[in-house]
Amino acid sequence: MKVLMKFDQLKNDNLYDTNCEWKICRNLSRIMDVKVVNVNENKHTLSIIYENPKTVSKVIDELRRIGCPIKYTIKTSKAELFRRLE
């Protein structure tokens, strides 16, 4: 499934820079069953594709740990993480 999340106030004053975006992508790539689709710096949003709801809680916890807490979830839709070849 796919989810779009909005960031809360970040710890540092520099809201978004390439270093922050890189840190988010790097840390979330360590969580299995998560694919980062987009980090939008202007709208302060993060779009990911995940496999199960437990993964979303891991993502939220990891973002909180690195200083990028999620304010709320904007939109959820169904999308597969891995495409199946038929």
Backbone as XML, in Angstrom:
<?xml version="1.0"?>
<chain id="A" units="angstrom">
  <residue number="1" name="MET">
    <atom name="N" x="0.834" y="-1.170" z="0.000"/>
    <atom name="CA" x="0.000" y="0.000" z="0.000"/>
    <atom name="C" x="0.885" y="1.241" z="0.000"/>
  </residue>
  <residue number="2" name="LYS">
    <atom name="N" x="0.293" y="2.332" z="-0.418"/>
    <atom name="CA" x="1.039" y="3.582" z="-0.530"/>
    <atom name="C" x="0.463" y="4.597" z="0.448"/>
  </residue>
  <residue number="3" name="VAL">
    <atom name="N" x="1.342" y="5.374" z="1.063"/>
    <atom name="CA" x="0.883" y="6.387" z="2.024"/>
    <atom name="C" x="1.657" y="7.688" z="1.804"/>
  </residue>
  <residue number="4" name="LEU">
    <atom name="N" x="0.965" y="8.794" z="1.990"/>
    <atom name="CA" x="1.563" y="10.122" z="1.917"/>
    <atom name="C" x="1.491" y="10.730" z="3.308"/>
  </residue>
  <residue number="5" name="MET">
    <atom name="N" x="2.642" y="11.121" z="3.855"/>
    <atom name="CA" x="2.714" y="11.649" z="5.226"/>
    <atom name="C" x="3.229" y="13.076" z="5.213"/>
  </residue>
  <residue number="6" name="LYS">
    <atom name="N" x="2.782" y="13.854" z="6.187"/>
    <atom name="CA" x="3.243" y="15.241" z="6.331"/>
    <atom name="C" x="4.135" y="15.341" z="7.555"/>
  </residue>
  <residue number="7" name="PHE">
    <atom name="N" x="5.292" y="16.013" z="7.382"/>
    <atom name="CA" x="6.235" y="16.174" z="8.478"/>
    <atom name="C" x="5.748" y="17.224" z="9.464"/>
  </residue>
  <residue number="8" name="ASP">
    <atom name="N" x="6.037" y="16.985" z="10.729"/>
    <atom name="CA" x="5.804" y="17.951" z="11.793"/>
    <atom name="C" x="7.012" y="18.889" z="11.827"/>
  </residue>
  <residue number="9" name="GLN">
    <atom name="N" x="7.057" y="19.772" z="12.773"/>
    <atom name="CA" x="8.203" y="20.675" z="12.937"/>
    <atom name="C" x="9.483" y="19.863" z="13.157"/>
  </residue>
  <residue number="10" name="LEU">
    <atom name="N" x="10.516" y="20.164" z="12.411"/>
    <atom name="CA" x="11.774" y="19.441" z="12.543"/>
    <atom name="C" x="12.624" y="20.053" z="13.646"/>
  </residue>
  <residue number="11" name="LYS">
    <atom name="N" x="13.579" y="19.277" z="14.147"/>
    <atom name="CA" x="14.424" y="19.728" z="15.258"/>
    <atom name="C" x="15.306" y="20.910" z="14.880"/>
  </residue>
  <residue number="12" name="ASN">
    <atom name="N" x="15.885" y="20.850" z="13.688"/>
    <atom name="CA" x="16.788" y="21.933" z="13.302"/>
    <atom name="C" x="16.048" y="23.017" z="12.530"/>
  </residue>
  <residue number="13" name="ASP">
    <atom name="N" x="16.626" y="24.203" z="12.489"/>
    <atom name="CA" x="15.989" y="25.318" z="11.786"/>
    <atom name="C" x="16.018" y="25.139" z="10.280"/>
  </residue>
  <residue number="14" name="ASN">
    <atom name="N" x="17.030" y="24.468" z="9.777"/>
    <atom name="CA" x="17.136" y="24.218" z="8.353"/>
    <atom name="C" x="16.180" y="23.084" z="8.006"/>
  </residue>
  <residue number="15" name="LEU">
    <atom name="N" x="14.948" y="23.425" z="7.617"/>
    <atom name="CA" x="13.903" y="22.418" z="7.467"/>
    <atom name="C" x="14.292" y="21.313" z="6.492"/>
  </residue>
  <residue number="16" name="TYR">
    <atom name="N" x="14.684" y="21.676" z="5.320"/>
    <atom name="CA" x="15.031" y="20.654" z="4.337"/>
    <atom name="C" x="16.275" y="21.070" z="3.592"/>
  </residue>
  <residue number="17" name="ASP">
    <atom name="N" x="17.183" y="20.149" z="3.508"/>
    <atom name="CA" x="18.337" y="20.304" z="2.648"/>
    <atom name="C" x="18.621" y="18.930" z="2.073"/>
  </residue>
  <residue number="18" name="THR">
    <atom name="N" x="19.561" y="18.855" z="1.178"/>
    <atom name="CA" x="19.860" y="17.568" z="0.550"/>
    <atom name="C" x="20.362" y="16.564" z="1.566"/>
  </residue>
  <residue number="19" name="ASN">
    <atom name="N" x="21.014" y="17.041" z="2.614"/>
    <atom name="CA" x="21.514" y="16.151" z="3.658"/>
    <atom name="C" x="20.368" y="15.507" z="4.424"/>
  </residue>
  <residue number="20" name="CYS">
    <atom name="N" x="19.324" y="16.265" z="4.735"/>
    <atom name="CA" x="18.167" y="15.749" z="5.458"/>
    <atom name="C" x="17.417" y="14.724" z="4.600"/>
  </residue>
  <residue number="21" name="GLU">
    <atom name="N" x="17.218" y="15.035" z="3.341"/>
    <atom name="CA" x="16.543" y="14.113" z="2.423"/>
    <atom name="C" x="17.337" y="12.815" z="2.291"/>
  </residue>
  <residue number="22" name="TRP">
    <atom name="N" x="18.650" y="12.936" z="2.192"/>
    <atom name="CA" x="19.506" y="11.758" z="2.084"/>
    <atom name="C" x="19.410" y="10.908" z="3.344"/>
  </residue>
  <residue number="23" name="LYS">
    <atom name="N" x="19.382" y="11.560" z="4.509"/>
    <atom name="CA" x="19.309" y="10.840" z="5.774"/>
    <atom name="C" x="17.985" y="10.082" z="5.897"/>
  </residue>
  <residue number="24" name="ILE">
    <atom name="N" x="16.899" y="10.692" z="5.467"/>
    <atom name="CA" x="15.593" y="10.041" z="5.511"/>
    <atom name="C" x="15.588" y="8.814" z="4.608"/>
  </residue>
  <residue number="25" name="CYS">
    <atom name="N" x="16.049" y="8.964" z="3.380"/>
    <atom name="CA" x="16.070" y="7.839" z="2.430"/>
    <atom name="C" x="16.981" y="6.726" z="2.922"/>
  </residue>
  <residue number="26" name="ARG">
    <atom name="N" x="18.140" y="7.079" z="3.455"/>
    <atom name="CA" x="19.092" y="6.076" z="3.937"/>
    <atom name="C" x="18.509" y="5.276" z="5.095"/>
  </residue>
  <residue number="27" name="ASN">
    <atom name="N" x="17.939" y="5.955" z="6.072"/>
    <atom name="CA" x="17.424" y="5.258" z="7.244"/>
    <atom name="C" x="16.182" y="4.425" z="6.935"/>
  </residue>
  <residue number="28" name="LEU">
    <atom name="N" x="15.328" y="4.910" z="6.060"/>
    <atom name="CA" x="14.140" y="4.135" z="5.722"/>
    <atom name="C" x="14.449" y="2.963" z="4.815"/>
  </residue>
  <residue number="29" name="SER">
    <atom name="N" x="15.529" y="3.041" z="4.064"/>
    <atom name="CA" x="15.893" y="1.907" z="3.210"/>
    <atom name="C" x="16.375" y="0.715" z="4.026"/>
  </residue>
  <residue number="30" name="ARG">
    <atom name="N" x="16.728" y="0.947" z="5.274"/>
    <atom name="CA" x="17.149" y="-0.153" z="6.155"/>
    <atom name="C" x="15.970" y="-0.974" z="6.661"/>
  </residue>
  <residue number="31" name="ILE">
    <atom name="N" x="14.774" y="-0.432" z="6.576"/>
    <atom name="CA" x="13.574" y="-1.151" z="7.010"/>
    <atom name="C" x="13.090" y="-2.001" z="5.843"/>
  </residue>
  <residue number="32" name="MET">
    <atom name="N" x="12.910" y="-3.274" z="6.117"/>
    <atom name="CA" x="12.445" y="-4.179" z="5.069"/>
    <atom name="C" x="11.007" y="-3.834" z="4.679"/>
  </residue>
  <residue number="33" name="ASP">
    <atom name="N" x="10.635" y="-4.104" z="3.449"/>
    <atom name="CA" x="9.285" y="-3.894" z="2.917"/>
    <atom name="C" x="8.889" y="-2.429" z="2.827"/>
  </residue>
  <residue number="34" name="VAL">
    <atom name="N" x="9.856" y="-1.527" z="2.685"/>
    <atom name="CA" x="9.554" y="-0.105" z="2.511"/>
    <atom name="C" x="10.311" y="0.411" z="1.293"/>
  </residue>
  <residue number="35" name="LYS">
    <atom name="N" x="9.613" y="1.177" z="0.475"/>
    <atom name="CA" x="10.250" y="1.851" z="-0.651"/>
    <atom name="C" x="9.872" y="3.324" z="-0.579"/>
  </residue>
  <residue number="36" name="VAL">
    <atom name="N" x="10.876" y="4.187" z="-0.508"/>
    <atom name="CA" x="10.636" y="5.630" z="-0.476"/>
    <atom name="C" x="10.377" y="6.082" z="-1.909"/>
  </residue>
  <residue number="37" name="VAL">
    <atom name="N" x="9.210" y="6.643" z="-2.136"/>
    <atom name="CA" x="8.840" y="7.097" z="-3.471"/>
    <atom name="C" x="9.274" y="8.537" z="-3.688"/>
  </residue>
  <residue number="38" name="ASN">
    <atom name="N" x="8.990" y="9.402" z="-2.688"/>
    <atom name="CA" x="9.276" y="10.819" z="-2.879"/>
    <atom name="C" x="9.412" y="11.515" z="-1.525"/>
  </residue>
  <residue number="39" name="VAL">
    <atom name="N" x="10.375" y="12.419" z="-1.430"/>
    <atom name="CA" x="10.486" y="13.342" z="-0.300"/>
    <atom name="C" x="10.344" y="14.735" z="-0.896"/>
  </residue>
  <residue number="40" name="ASN">
    <atom name="N" x="9.204" y="15.385" z="-0.648"/>
    <atom name="CA" x="8.934" y="16.697" z="-1.212"/>
    <atom name="C" x="9.345" y="17.762" z="-0.208"/>
  </residue>
  <residue number="41" name="GLU">
    <atom name="N" x="10.357" y="18.517" z="-0.563"/>
    <atom name="CA" x="10.900" y="19.532" z="0.344"/>
    <atom name="C" x="9.976" y="20.735" z="0.495"/>
  </residue>
  <residue number="42" name="ASN">
    <atom name="N" x="9.287" y="21.113" z="-0.568"/>
    <atom name="CA" x="8.440" y="22.301" z="-0.520"/>
    <atom name="C" x="7.160" y="22.077" z="0.275"/>
  </residue>
  <residue number="43" name="LYS">
    <atom name="N" x="6.553" y="20.908" z="0.112"/>
    <atom name="CA" x="5.291" y="20.619" z="0.804"/>
    <atom name="C" x="5.504" y="19.872" z="2.115"/>
  </residue>
  <residue number="44" name="HIS">
    <atom name="N" x="6.750" y="19.545" z="2.442"/>
    <atom name="CA" x="7.095" y="18.824" z="3.679"/>
    <atom name="C" x="6.380" y="17.479" z="3.764"/>
  </residue>
  <residue number="45" name="THR">
    <atom name="N" x="6.399" y="16.729" z="2.662"/>
    <atom name="CA" x="5.718" y="15.440" z="2.643"/>
    <atom name="C" x="6.678" y="14.316" z="2.284"/>
  </residue>
  <residue number="46" name="LEU">
    <atom name="N" x="6.268" y="13.112" z="2.651"/>
    <atom name="CA" x="7.010" y="11.890" z="2.365"/>
    <atom name="C" x="6.030" y="10.875" z="1.819"/>
  </residue>
  <residue number="47" name="SER">
    <atom name="N" x="6.364" y="10.247" z="0.716"/>
    <atom name="CA" x="5.524" y="9.230" z="0.118"/>
    <atom name="C" x="6.288" y="7.911" z="0.116"/>
  </residue>
  <residue number="48" name="ILE">
    <atom name="N" x="5.662" y="6.857" z="0.668"/>
    <atom name="CA" x="6.301" y="5.542" z="0.720"/>
    <atom name="C" x="5.320" y="4.467" z="0.274"/>
  </residue>
  <residue number="49" name="ILE">
    <atom name="N" x="5.880" y="3.335" z="-0.135"/>
    <atom name="CA" x="5.101" y="2.136" z="-0.418"/>
    <atom name="C" x="5.540" y="1.093" z="0.590"/>
  </residue>
  <residue number="50" name="TYR">
    <atom name="N" x="4.571" y="0.410" z="1.192"/>
    <atom name="CA" x="4.880" y="-0.561" z="2.238"/>
    <atom name="C" x="4.014" y="-1.801" z="2.062"/>
  </residue>
  <residue number="51" name="GLU">
    <atom name="N" x="4.374" y="-2.863" z="2.781"/>
    <atom name="CA" x="3.655" y="-4.126" z="2.663"/>
    <atom name="C" x="2.615" y="-4.352" z="3.756"/>
  </residue>
  <residue number="52" name="ASN">
    <atom name="N" x="2.922" y="-4.045" z="5.012"/>
    <atom name="CA" x="1.955" y="-4.294" z="6.083"/>
    <atom name="C" x="1.918" y="-3.114" z="7.051"/>
  </residue>
  <residue number="53" name="PRO">
    <atom name="N" x="0.846" y="-2.992" z="7.838"/>
    <atom name="CA" x="0.698" y="-1.842" z="8.744"/>
    <atom name="C" x="1.789" y="-1.744" z="9.805"/>
  </residue>
  <residue number="54" name="LYS">
    <atom name="N" x="2.381" y="-2.850" z="10.216"/>
    <atom name="CA" x="3.459" y="-2.804" z="11.199"/>
    <atom name="C" x="4.657" y="-2.034" z="10.652"/>
  </residue>
  <residue number="55" name="THR">
    <atom name="N" x="4.839" y="-2.093" z="9.361"/>
    <atom name="CA" x="5.946" y="-1.387" z="8.727"/>
    <atom name="C" x="5.775" y="0.117" z="8.862"/>
  </residue>
  <residue number="56" name="VAL">
    <atom name="N" x="4.548" y="0.599" z="8.765"/>
    <atom name="CA" x="4.293" y="2.042" z="8.887"/>
    <atom name="C" x="4.675" y="2.529" z="10.277"/>
  </residue>
  <residue number="57" name="SER">
    <atom name="N" x="4.366" y="1.753" z="11.302"/>
    <atom name="CA" x="4.739" y="2.166" z="12.653"/>
    <atom name="C" x="6.257" y="2.192" z="12.819"/>
  </residue>
  <residue number="58" name="LYS">
    <atom name="N" x="6.967" y="1.273" z="12.154"/>
    <atom name="CA" x="8.433" y="1.289" z="12.183"/>
    <atom name="C" x="8.971" y="2.541" z="11.499"/>
  </residue>
  <residue number="59" name="VAL">
    <atom name="N" x="8.352" y="2.920" z="10.384"/>
    <atom name="CA" x="8.764" y="4.122" z="9.649"/>
    <atom name="C" x="8.559" y="5.364" z="10.508"/>
  </residue>
  <residue number="60" name="ILE">
    <atom name="N" x="7.403" y="5.464" z="11.150"/>
    <atom name="CA" x="7.107" y="6.627" z="11.991"/>
    <atom name="C" x="8.081" y="6.706" z="13.161"/>
  </residue>
  <residue number="61" name="ASP">
    <atom name="N" x="8.375" y="5.557" z="13.781"/>
    <atom name="CA" x="9.334" y="5.533" z="14.891"/>
    <atom name="C" x="10.733" y="5.941" z="14.434"/>
  </residue>
  <residue number="62" name="GLU">
    <atom name="N" x="11.150" y="5.458" z="13.271"/>
    <atom name="CA" x="12.485" y="5.792" z="12.758"/>
    <atom name="C" x="12.579" y="7.275" z="12.417"/>
  </residue>
  <residue number="63" name="LEU">
    <atom name="N" x="11.540" y="7.830" z="11.818"/>
    <atom name="CA" x="11.547" y="9.258" z="11.486"/>
    <atom name="C" x="11.578" y="10.108" z="12.756"/>
  </residue>
  <residue number="64" name="ARG">
    <atom name="N" x="10.867" y="9.682" z="13.771"/>
    <atom name="CA" x="10.897" y="10.402" z="15.047"/>
    <atom name="C" x="12.292" y="10.329" z="15.656"/>
  </residue>
  <residue number="65" name="ARG">
    <atom name="N" x="12.950" y="9.181" z="15.526"/>
    <atom name="CA" x="14.279" y="8.996" z="16.099"/>
    <atom name="C" x="15.314" y="9.910" z="15.451"/>
  </residue>
  <residue number="66" name="ILE">
    <atom name="N" x="15.213" y="10.114" z="14.132"/>
    <atom name="CA" x="16.213" y="10.948" z="13.446"/>
    <atom name="C" x="15.827" y="12.431" z="13.437"/>
  </residue>
  <residue number="67" name="GLY">
    <atom name="N" x="14.693" y="12.786" z="14.058"/>
    <atom name="CA" x="14.328" y="14.195" z="14.172"/>
    <atom name="C" x="13.392" y="14.698" z="13.111"/>
  </residue>
  <residue number="68" name="CYS">
    <atom name="N" x="12.657" y="13.810" z="12.457"/>
    <atom name="CA" x="11.688" y="14.197" z="11.427"/>
    <atom name="C" x="10.330" y="13.584" z="11.755"/>
  </residue>
  <residue number="69" name="PRO">
    <atom name="N" x="9.673" y="14.019" z="12.833"/>
    <atom name="CA" x="8.407" y="13.384" z="13.218"/>
    <atom name="C" x="7.290" y="13.649" z="12.209"/>
  </residue>
  <residue number="70" name="ILE">
    <atom name="N" x="6.387" y="12.697" z="12.092"/>
    <atom name="CA" x="5.256" y="12.803" z="11.186"/>
    <atom name="C" x="4.098" y="13.480" z="11.920"/>
  </residue>
  <residue number="71" name="LYS">
    <atom name="N" x="3.512" y="14.484" z="11.289"/>
    <atom name="CA" x="2.388" y="15.202" z="11.885"/>
    <atom name="C" x="1.107" y="14.403" z="11.695"/>
  </residue>
  <residue number="72" name="TYR">
    <atom name="N" x="0.828" y="14.000" z="10.460"/>
    <atom name="CA" x="-0.354" y="13.199" z="10.176"/>
    <atom name="C" x="-0.211" y="12.530" z="8.810"/>
  </residue>
  <residue number="73" name="THR">
    <atom name="N" x="-1.077" y="11.552" z="8.575"/>
    <atom name="CA" x="-1.110" y="10.851" z="7.298"/>
    <atom name="C" x="-2.142" y="11.531" z="6.413"/>
  </residue>
  <residue number="74" name="ILE">
    <atom name="N" x="-1.728" y="11.865" z="5.201"/>
    <atom name="CA" x="-2.619" y="12.596" z="4.304"/>
    <atom name="C" x="-3.509" y="11.647" z="3.509"/>
  </residue>
  <residue number="75" name="LYS">
    <atom name="N" x="-2.897" y="10.679" z="2.869"/>
    <atom name="CA" x="-3.641" y="9.830" z="1.949"/>
    <atom name="C" x="-3.049" y="8.440" z="1.942"/>
  </residue>
  <residue number="76" name="THR">
    <atom name="N" x="-3.904" y="7.434" z="1.899"/>
    <atom name="CA" x="-3.462" y="6.059" z="1.797"/>
    <atom name="C" x="-4.132" y="5.429" z="0.586"/>
  </residue>
  <residue number="77" name="SER">
    <atom name="N" x="-3.377" y="4.670" z="-0.181"/>
    <atom name="CA" x="-3.943" y="3.972" z="-1.329"/>
    <atom name="C" x="-3.277" y="2.617" z="-1.463"/>
  </residue>
  <residue number="78" name="LYS">
    <atom name="N" x="-3.886" y="1.772" z="-2.246"/>
    <atom name="CA" x="-3.321" y="0.433" z="-2.435"/>
    <atom name="C" x="-2.356" y="0.465" z="-3.611"/>
  </residue>
  <residue number="79" name="ALA">
    <atom name="N" x="-1.165" y="-0.015" z="-3.346"/>
    <atom name="CA" x="-0.142" y="-0.161" z="-4.379"/>
    <atom name="C" x="0.794" y="-1.256" z="-3.904"/>
  </residue>
  <residue number="80" name="GLU">
    <atom name="N" x="1.341" y="-2.007" z="-4.817"/>
    <atom name="CA" x="2.211" y="-3.097" z="-4.430"/>
    <atom name="C" x="3.656" y="-2.640" z="-4.408"/>
  </residue>
  <residue number="81" name="LEU">
    <atom name="N" x="4.394" y="-3.168" z="-3.445"/>
    <atom name="CA" x="5.812" y="-2.851" z="-3.344"/>
    <atom name="C" x="6.589" y="-3.531" z="-4.453"/>
  </residue>
  <residue number="82" name="PHE">
    <atom name="N" x="6.251" y="-4.769" z="-4.721"/>
    <atom name="CA" x="6.934" y="-5.541" z="-5.760"/>
    <atom name="C" x="5.933" y="-5.904" z="-6.838"/>
  </residue>
  <residue number="83" name="ARG">
    <atom name="N" x="6.308" y="-5.683" z="-8.057"/>
    <atom name="CA" x="5.429" y="-6.071" z="-9.157"/>
    <atom name="C" x="5.564" y="-7.559" z="-9.412"/>
  </residue>
  <residue number="84" name="ARG">
    <atom name="N" x="4.464" y="-8.173" z="-9.666"/>
    <atom name="CA" x="4.470" y="-9.605" z="-9.960"/>
    <atom name="C" x="4.476" y="-9.807" z="-11.464"/>
  </residue>
  <residue number="85" name="LEU">
    <atom name="N" x="5.387" y="-10.617" z="-11.922"/>
    <atom name="CA" x="5.453" y="-10.925" z="-13.346"/>
    <atom name="C" x="4.570" y="-12.128" z="-13.625"/>
  </residue>
  <residue number="86" name="GLU">
    <atom name="N" x="3.753" y="-12.011" z="-14.641"/>
    <atom name="CA" x="2.855" y="-13.110" z="-14.972"/>
    <atom name="C" x="3.146" y="-13.645" z="-16.338"/>
  </residue>
</chain>
